[in-house]
Amino acid sequence: MAELPRVAEGAKSWSPPQLQAFLELGFRPLYLAGSFWAAISIALWIYAPGWLSGTMTGVFWHAHEMLWAFIATIAVGFLLTAAATWTGLNPLRGKWLGALAGLWLIARAGYLLPGAAAFWTAACGDLAFFAWAAGALGRSIYSTRNYRNYGIPLLVLALGIADALYLLAVLHGDGAQLLRRFNTGLLCMAVTALVVARRVIPFFAMRALPGLSIPMHAASGQLQLGTGVLSVVFGLLQWSVATGIALAATGAIALVQVLAWKPWAVRRQPLLWILYIGYAALGAGLLVAAAKSWGWVMREAWPAHVIGAAGFSVLIIGMVTRTALGHLGRPLRPDRDMVMCYALVIAAASLRLIALLPTVLTTAALHASSAAWILAFTLYTWRFFPLMIRPRSDTPVPTPAPPVAPATR
């Protein structure tokens, strides 16, 4: 393990924790909450399933918490932070950001408790979380006429709507409907990730490697957004062939995009290659989803785990380290703990896919994957918690005024 974070160069002392700093930008509470819950929820699902006594139990709870409580929460934290940079207007901070995090906590606790009242309390907290985040993003983006990002609040709102549809299906107990609505939420999240990542990854790469030139490919980006949205619409209409075509186009564009980003140039930059791997895996997952939509024989879990475990989780561990370091004013150099997080998440994703194969290794691979996953996100939380609760490292630390000498007569 690395030592606890040291004082930044030029700072005079290690700043004490500050609630004001913790609630300054959305990434601080939401990255920590999402990452810590990623570890806890898998530990509960694999090692203590008997504790899942709420209305939403078993695999339904697991699927919901992975998508909306982990992946989507990290996305909201990123977007709230990015919007402050895009527009110059911080969408949420202070007590209002704390209230948003409070809604998230209410939802997580409520889904674990038995009884209809706990479920409805959790559902209201969950849906209010996404509605409030979308509204805050909309206020920041629309009031500043940030035209390029006009679709971002709508995508967050779509995530909330997909969540609402999923929760209604839980009450009806319809497994087929639950799967369709989970897939709707998964694709909404995939479209959001593709739109945002194709903007920030080239920016990160060109900033880290002077002289590297990566064209933005705006036309293919618009095409990818269009095919991604169509895949969601066709999925809701249950047009399997059309859904598969749209998914295949969206995934193929993602893979072509990664090659256009000159991946060989970033091979010695962990903060970059982890993002490249995640984006490529996300594209591959959409191709797997297309194959499943066309009726190719495979387990239902394959698309969700290639997209989620191999795509989102790898992309997320890269984003929550790279963007956190940048916004915390720290050098953009990962230490051994951060690189270990990358290796553990990649191992967890690989082992989880191996566990889907009908072999004698299924159970062993599942438990090994879970252990690697829990360790990765626990390590991230341990490593970044001391940083998140303190001001930026490049913020001057006030020095106490010298004592005033007593007056003499």
N, C-alpha and C positions, 0 to 999 in steps of 0.2 A: 504494500500500500504506500502511496505517496504521503508525504506530510501534509498537514492541513495547509490551505493556501497561505502563502506568504504575502507580505506587504508589497505592493507594486513599487517599482523603482521610482524614487523621487518622493514617495510618501513618507511621512515622519513617524507614523505609528499605525497599528492595525485598528481600523475603525470599529467601534462597538456596534452590535446589532441595532437596527432601527426599523420600526414598523413602517415608517414613512418610505424608507428605501425599498422594503419588501413589497409594498403596494404601489410602487412608482410606475411599473409597466406590466402588462398582462403576462409576459413570459415568466416572471418570477414565481408567483403562486401557482400558475397553471402547469408549468413544466414540472415543478416539484410534485404537485398533486397527481398529475397524469402518470409520471414515472413511478412514483411510490405505489400508486394503485395498480399499475401494471404488474409489479412484483407481488403485491398482496393478493390480488384477484386470482392470479394463476396458482399461488400457494393454496388458496381456499378451494379452487376448482379441482386441483389434482390431489391434494393431500388432506383436505378437510371438507369434502362435499356435504357431509352431514350438517354443517353449519349454515348451509344455504336453505333457510327455512321460510323464505318469503314467498309471496305469490308467484314470482318469477324464479323458477328453480332450474337446476340442472344445466343442460346445454343452452337453454334459452337465456338464462342469466349470464352464462359465460360469453355467448355471442354478443349480447347487448353491451356488457361491460367492456369487452375488448374494443368494440367499434365506437361506442358513444362516450364511454367514461375514460378511455385511454387515447385512442387515435384522434377522435374528434376534439377532445379536450386540449391535446397538444396543438392541434391545428388552430383552435380558437386562440390559445395563448400566443402562437406565432403571429396570427393575423392582427390581433389587437396591438401587438408590438410593431409589426411592419406598417400598419396603417398610420401610426404616429410618425414614422419616418416618411412615408409617402406624402402625407398631407400637412405635417407640422402641427397637427391637432391630436393630442392623446385621447383615444376613445374612452378609456376608463382608467381611473387612478384613485388612490386613497380609499375612503370608506365605500365608494361605489364598486371598486374592484374587489374589495373585501366582501361586499354583499354578494357579488357574482360567485366568488369562491364559496361563500356560505351556501348558496343554492346547490352548488355541486356536491358539497358535503352532505346536505340533507338528502339528496337523491341517493348517494352511495349507502348511507345508513338505512334509509327507508326500504330499499330493495332487499336488505338482509333480514328485516324484521317480519314476523308473521302478521297476517291480518290485512283486510282490505284497506283499512285506514292508512296503514304504513305504506302500502303500494301507491295509493292515490296521492299521498303527501310527497312520496319520492317522484312520482310521475310529474306532478305540478312543478316541483323544484327543477327537474330535468328539462322540461319544456321551457320553463321560464329562463333557464340558463342560456339556451340557444336563442330564444327570442330576444332577450336583453342584449346578448353579444351581437346579434345581427343588427339590432337597432342602434347600438353604440357605433358599430362599424359604418352603418348607413349615415349617421349624423356626421361622422368625421369625413367620410368620402364624398357624400353628396353636397354637404355645405361648402366644401372647398373645391367643388367641381373637378374632382380627380377622375376624369372620364375613363381613363384606362382601367380603373378598378371598380367601375360601377356594378359589375356582376358579383363581386366578392360577398357583399351582404346577402344577396339572394341565394348564393350557394350555401352560406351558413344557415339561412332560414330553411332551405331545402333539407339540410341535415336534421333540423328540428322537426320538420314535417314528417320525414321518414321515420324518425324516432317515435313520434306520436302514432303513426300507423302501425309500427311494430308493437308498441305497448297495447294498442287495441286488439291486435291479433293474439297477444298473450292472454288477454281476458277471454277470448273466444276459444282458445286452446286448439286452434287450427294449425297443425304443423306445416302443411304445404303453404298456407298463407304467410306464416311466420318466415319461412325460407325466402319467399318472394320479396317480402318487405325488408328483410335483412339485406338481401342482394341489392335492393333499391338504395338503402343507406350506404352500402359498400361502394356502389358505383358513384353516388353523389360525392362521397369522400374521395374516391379515385380521381374524379374530374377536378375537384378542388386542388388536390395535391399536384396533379399534372400541370394545371394552369400556373400555380404559384412556383413550383420547383423549376419549371423551364425558364422562368425569369431570373430566379436568384442563383441557380447553380452556375450558369455562365458568368454572372457578375462575380461570384465568389472566386471562380477559377481565374478570371482575367486579373482580378485584384491580387491574388496570391502569386501569380506567375507573370511578371512584367514581360511584355512582348507576345504573350499568347493572345491570339485574335480568334474570337468565336462569334460568327454571325448569329443574329437573334432568330432568324427564320420565322418572321411574324406570320407569313401566310400559312405555313404548316401548323403554327400554333393555333390560328383561328380555325383551321380545318379540324385539328384535334379536339378543340373545344366543341365544335359542332357535332362531330361523331360521338363524343363522350355524352353530350346531352341527349342525342338521339338514342344511344344505348339505354339510357335511363327511361326515356319515354316508351321505347319499344318493349322494354322489359315490363313496364307497368301494363302495357296492352297485351302482354304475353304473346308477342309475335317473335317466336323463337329464332327463325331464320334471319329476320331483319336485325334482331338484337345481336346475333352472332357476327353478322357482317359489320355492324357498327363497332362492336367490341374489338374485332380483329383489326379494323382500321385504326382505332385509337391506340391499341397496343403496338402495332407495327410502327406507327409514327414515333412512339416513345423510343423504341429500339433504334430506329434510324437517327433520332435526335441524339442519343447517347454517343453514337459513333461520330456524329458531327461535332461533338464537344471535345474531340481529340483526347480520348481517355488515356492513351499512353503517356501524354504529357504530365498527367497528375499522379502517376504511379507511386511517386515518393511523397505524396501529400495526403496523409491520412484523413484530414478534414475534408478533402475533396473526393478521394476515391470511394469513401463510404457512401457519399451522396450519389455518385455515379452507379454504384452497385445497387443501391435501393431503387433508383429510378428505373434501371434496366429490369430489375426483378418485378417492379410494378407493371411495366409493359408486358413482360412475359406472363404475368398473372392474368392480364386481360386477354391474352391469346388463349390461355387455358380456359378462361370463362367462356370465350367464344366457342371453343371446342365442345364444352359441356352444353352450351345453348343449342348446338347443332345435333345433340343426341349421342355424342361419342361416349362410349362406356367408361365411366370413371366414378369414383365416390363423390358424393355431394360436397364433401369437405375440401376437395382439391382446389377449386377456384378461390375459396375464402382464405385458405392457408397460404397459397402462393402469393395472392395479393396482400393479405394481411401480415403474415409472419415473415415472408421473404421480401415483400415490397415495402409496406408501410413501416414495419418495425425497424428495418435497416435504414430507411430514409429518415425516420424519426430520430434514432440515436445519433445520426450525423447532424441533423438540424439542431437538436437541443444542446449539442456541445458547441457547434460553430456559432450559432446565433447568440447563445448565452455568453460565450467568451467575448464576442464583439460588443454586445450591449453592456457587459460588465466592465468594459474598458481594459480587458486583460489581453496579453499577447495571443495572437492566433496560432498557437502552437500546442497541440495536445500533449499531455504527459502520459506516463505509462498507464495510469488508471483509465484514462479516456480511451486509449487504444485497446486496453483490455476489455472495456465495454463493447467496443466494435467487434472484437473477436468473439466475445460471448454471445452477442446477439446474432451474428452470422452463424455460429455453431448451433444456437437454439433453433433458428429457422431451418437449417439444414436437417437437423435431427427430427424436427417436427414433420418435415416432408417425408423423411425415411419412415417415420412411425405410421404414415398413411399407407405404406406398402404392406401387402398381406404376407408378412414374413414372421419368423420366430423372434425377430428383433423389435417387434412393434412396441411392446410394453417397456422394454429397456430404453429404447430410443425416446419414447414419450417422457419417461421420468428424467432421462438425461437432458432432454430439451428443456423441460420445466426448471430443472436445477440451474442450467446455464442462464435461462431467461431471468429467473428470480435474482441470481447473483448480479447479472448485468445491470438491472434497473435499481437494485439496492445500492450497488457501487456508484452509479450515477448520482443517486439521491445523496449519498454520504459525501461524495466529492463536491457537489455543487451547493448543498444546503448552506455551508458557511459563507459562500459568496452571495447567494441570493438574498440573504437577510441583512446585507451590509451595503453601503453606498458603493458606487463605481470605484474601482481602484485608482482612477485618475482624478477623483474628487479630492480637493485639498482638505486635509484634516485640520480643523480649527485648533489652534494652540491656546491653552488657557492664558488669560491675562496675568501678568506678574502681580504679586500681592502689593497692595499700596502701603507704603511705609506710614506709620502713624505720624500725625502732625506733631511738630515740636513747638514749644513756645519760645 
